Every structure is written in C-alpha cells, then in structure tokens.
Amino acid sequence: MQKHLMFGVFLSLIVFGLCFSTSAQNLSPVLEGCTPTKAAVNTVLQCDGLRLGAEVTDPTRVRATFVRGAIRIAGRASGSRYIPNDLQSGPQTLSVVVPEQITPGRWQLVIEVGEWSSEPVMIEVADWTPPNLSSLMPERVSRGEFVFVYGGSLHVNDEIEITDSLGHVRRFSAGASGSSTGFTVSRDTPDGEAWIRVGLTARNSFSQPLKLVVTSGPVALELWPDQMTKVAPGQWTDLVVTTLKPAEDADKVEVEFRRGEQAIIQSTLKSNRTHVRVPATLKPGSIELRTRTSLQGLASDWSRAISYEILEHPVGPSVWAIEMGDKANPVFLWEGPDRPTNFEVEPGYALTLRGDFPVGSPEQLRIIFQRNTEQVAITPVEGERGGKLLNLPGDMGAGDWKISITDLESGITATIPILMRVK
C-alpha cells in the first residue's frame, strides 16, 4: 500500500525497519499473542506485544523459539515494526515463520531479545493445507501493475500461478507476509481474463483460482478508505490507493462523491493525481467515494465504492515528519517519550515537511519561525512524494526557533512540537 499512495507513500503511522538507541532501562519483551493461533510450517505469524526488538541494531539478537518439553526449535524472526517515539511502552509487532522441521501439535513460542525472554504463548502447528484465497486488489489492472493477493493459510515458500487469457501458465515464487502476498503483472501478459492460484508445485496442491482482468485501457484507482485523512467540505485530501500506476499515464483522474441520488465529480490536481478537493456544497456525514481515470478520451470503469466521512469543522495542517538537507532521515513528531526536543540545522538548509495538508497548493501555507520578537515567514513549494519543501534563509540567526504552520484559507495554525536549533 501507498499513502498518497497509499503508500507514493513514504510514511505511515507505523514505520518499518528503523532503529533507534534503547532506553537505559532494560525490560523483557512482552508477547501478547500471535495471528493465526493455528498454522502450518512456513506460515508467517504476526506477533503483537511490547519491546519485540525494534530498537535492536543486530537482528541476530532477536530470536523466536518454539518449545515443547525439552525440544527447542528456532523460527525465523524478522520485520519488526512499531510506532516511532515510544520504543519501550508502545505497541510493536514481529513476524515469525513456523520452521519446516516442526511437527504438528501444540507448541509454546518464546521471543528473546538479547538476554531477555518473553513469557510463552501457545501456538498450534497444523498439517499443511493449500492457501484459501479471498480477494485480489485491484481486480482490473494494466501491465506492470502490482496486485495484492489476500487469503489464509499462505506460506513463505508458496508459488503464484497465472494462467493468462491465451492459456499460457507461468509460476514463480511469491513469499507471503501474514494474510497477503502479491505480484507484478508481466509486461507481456495479453489482454483479457487471467486466473490466479497460490500453492506448491512440489505438493501438487494449489488454491481455488481468482479472476484478474488485464487491460490496455485506463484503469481506476482502488481506494483504501481507512487510511484517508478526513476533512471538511471545501478542504483537500489525499487519496490513499493500492498503486499509483493507473494515474501515471492517465490524462485525467476523477473522484465521485455520492450521497443517495446526489453525485458530484471532482478532478484531482494535474500535478498530484491523488490530491482532490471535497466539494464545498456537500454536507458533513458519510458519503461514498469511487474513482475513474481517462486516457485519450476513453474512461475506465468506476472503482469499487468505499465509505468516507466528511467532517463538520475544518482541520488544520498536520506535520508528522521533517527531513533536513539532502538526507531522507526524518525527525518523527508523533507523541512519545522518545520524541526529541529539538533538531539541528544550518542556515540555508532545505527542509521537507511531510504530513497532511488540506489545501490545494503550498502557496496557501505559511511556515512561521519565531525567536523572541524575531519572525521569519516562508511559503513552501511542492516537493517530492507530496512533501512541502522550503529553504531556510542563509542569514538565519543561531539559536532555538519555534515553528508553526498556517492554512491561510481556514486560518487554522498548527504548532510543530519541537524546536529547530540553528547552528
């Protein structure tokens, strides 16, 4: 998934693979549970808890062990993820692969981080069964587009089998992560209906097939409603989509806002095909959204409708990360005990602000830097992946500066919760 996406999504509230120094206080990991609780070999368990190793720079120090009596079998632990700025008490997840040499039955799973161990949770290892697929997203695609495959009983060594409209069959390794896997549609796939199965050739066992439509024509953007920022009538929001591929070649991207018999169609910005204005004439409350794209006068089908909530009152800009200079390492601004109190820059530095900006263009934003009675106001420009870019003055004075960002249209101002220290 991508956010502006959904996922260009550069960031989400959960950040993968980033490492920070640990607290001076060492505490044991807490393993609250894993999903699924019944799984076969080579299945990925998604385990939830606290202090599951996100802060550890050496991955060999994070271990998953399956225990039954005197028998101990190592699983593969990876993919720790967490909410930034709260490594000790914030929720974390860890992916654990059920090892091949394990036998069916009830096992205890223990997570070890360094010299500390969690209390065990019970996992039932089941006999191998082929995956049971539930859905594809999207179901109608162009060549080169990524397709998510959802279902149960997926395994890390699964193969994806594609039978195209001409009857040609190809298989390749997939590798699952929890309840999903996926693949990119090959450039030489012919138009028409293709059928997707997942399983193992070695076991001669595959799932029931799901239908995928491959087309040379325009394709709608598939929306992820839970990830979209809610705004008030007249404000702007970013579509969160499965993939941006259908918008890259499109002449136009349209969004339909529907409530009952009332339907209003808005086009996204040409410069940002996921940024769209909620019609000012709509009243707050629940509506349905769907999208379509157009190419050379030919429009795609409409996407599946999703529910979206329009707020009664306008929301202000929200910055959740700051990038400095030409480095992509961001300073995260979410609340938590590990959030820094300041970040250091030099005069003339370029800053990129990432977050949610409910305006049509960066010209409607003002970034205000305040130090005692001195004030500097900067209008940002559009940066990469939806960020707002600004350059600090070359003669900016040394010291600590407070930062705020104002939406000129709504008049709402948001304060950046840490100081900028100019060296």
SULSUL-V14916 format. One record per backbone hydrogen bond with DSSP energy under -0.5 kcal/mol. CO is the residue of the C=O (numbers start at 0). NH is the residue of the N-H. If there is no record, write none. Layout:
co->CO nh->NH
co->CO nh->NH
This chain:
co->1 nh->3
co->1 nh->5
co->1 nh->6
co->2 nh->9
co->5 nh->2
co->7 nh->9
co->12 nh->14
co->14 nh->81
co->23 nh->25
co->24 nh->26
co->28 nh->30
co->29 nh->31
co->29 nh->49
co->32 nh->47
co->34 nh->45
co->36 nh->123
co->38 nh->125
co->39 nh->42
co->41 nh->155
co->42 nh->44
co->42 nh->97
co->44 nh->46
co->44 nh->95
co->45 nh->34
co->46 nh->93
co->47 nh->31
co->47 nh->32
co->48 nh->91
co->49 nh->29
co->52 nh->55
co->56 nh->58
co->57 nh->60
co->58 nh->61
co->60 nh->62
co->60 nh->113
co->62 nh->111
co->63 nh->74
co->64 nh->109
co->65 nh->72
co->66 nh->107
co->67 nh->70
co->70 nh->67
co->72 nh->65
co->74 nh->63
co->74 nh->76
co->75 nh->96
co->77 nh->94
co->79 nh->16
co->80 nh->92
co->81 nh->14
co->81 nh->83
co->82 nh->85
co->84 nh->337
co->84 nh->338
co->85 nh->89
co->89 nh->50
co->90 nh->82
co->91 nh->48
co->92 nh->80
co->93 nh->46
co->94 nh->77
co->95 nh->44
co->96 nh->75
co->97 nh->41
co->98 nh->101
co->104 nh->124
co->106 nh->122
co->107 nh->66
co->108 nh->120
co->109 nh->64
co->110 nh->117
co->111 nh->62
co->112 nh->115
co->115 nh->112
co->120 nh->108
co->122 nh->106
co->122 nh->124
co->123 nh->38
co->123 nh->125
co->124 nh->104
co->130 nh->132
co->131 nh->151
co->134 nh->149
co->136 nh->147
co->138 nh->212
co->140 nh->214
co->141 nh->144
co->144 nh->184
co->146 nh->182
co->147 nh->136
co->148 nh->180
co->149 nh->133
co->149 nh->134
co->151 nh->131
co->154 nh->157
co->154 nh->175
co->157 nh->173
co->158 nh->160
co->158 nh->198
co->159 nh->171
co->160 nh->196
co->161 nh->163
co->161 nh->169
co->162 nh->194
co->163 nh->166
co->167 nh->163
co->169 nh->161
co->171 nh->159
co->176 nh->179
co->178 nh->150
co->179 nh->176
co->180 nh->148
co->182 nh->146
co->184 nh->143
co->185 nh->188
co->191 nh->213
co->193 nh->211
co->194 nh->162
co->195 nh->209
co->196 nh->160
co->197 nh->206
co->198 nh->158
co->199 nh->203
co->199 nh->204
co->200 nh->203
co->204 nh->199
co->209 nh->195
co->211 nh->193
co->211 nh->213
co->212 nh->140
co->213 nh->191
co->220 nh->222
co->221 nh->241
co->222 nh->224
co->223 nh->226
co->224 nh->227
co->230 nh->310
co->231 nh->234
co->234 nh->277
co->236 nh->275
co->238 nh->240
co->239 nh->223
co->240 nh->1
co->243 nh->246
co->243 nh->247
co->244 nh->247
co->244 nh->248
co->251 nh->293
co->252 nh->267
co->253 nh->291
co->254 nh->256
co->254 nh->265
co->255 nh->257
co->255 nh->289
co->256 nh->263
co->257 nh->287
co->258 nh->261
co->260 nh->262
co->261 nh->258
co->263 nh->256
co->263 nh->265
co->265 nh->254
co->271 nh->268
co->271 nh->274
co->273 nh->238
co->273 nh->275
co->274 nh->268
co->275 nh->236
co->277 nh->233
co->278 nh->281
co->284 nh->309
co->286 nh->307
co->287 nh->257
co->288 nh->305
co->289 nh->255
co->290 nh->302
co->291 nh->253
co->292 nh->299
co->293 nh->250
co->293 nh->251
co->294 nh->297
co->296 nh->298
co->297 nh->294
co->305 nh->288
co->307 nh->286
co->307 nh->309
co->309 nh->284
co->310 nh->232
co->317 nh->319
co->317 nh->355
co->319 nh->332
co->320 nh->353
co->321 nh->330
co->322 nh->351
co->323 nh->326
co->327 nh->329
co->328 nh->323
co->329 nh->331
co->330 nh->321
co->335 nh->338
co->340 nh->418
co->342 nh->420
co->344 nh->422
co->345 nh->348
co->348 nh->391
co->349 nh->324
co->350 nh->389
co->351 nh->322
co->352 nh->387
co->353 nh->319
co->353 nh->320
co->355 nh->317
co->356 nh->358
co->357 nh->235
co->360 nh->363
co->361 nh->364
co->363 nh->407
co->365 nh->367
co->365 nh->405
co->366 nh->377
co->367 nh->403
co->368 nh->375
co->369 nh->401
co->370 nh->373
co->373 nh->370
co->375 nh->368
co->377 nh->366
co->377 nh->379
co->380 nh->388
co->382 nh->385
co->383 nh->386
co->386 nh->382
co->386 nh->388
co->387 nh->352
co->388 nh->380
co->389 nh->350
co->392 nh->347
co->392 nh->395
co->398 nh->421
co->400 nh->419
co->401 nh->369
co->402 nh->415
co->403 nh->367
co->404 nh->413
co->405 nh->365
co->405 nh->407
co->406 nh->410
co->411 nh->406
co->413 nh->404
co->418 nh->342
co->418 nh->420
co->419 nh->400
co->419 nh->421
co->420 nh->344
co->420 nh->422
co->421 nh->398
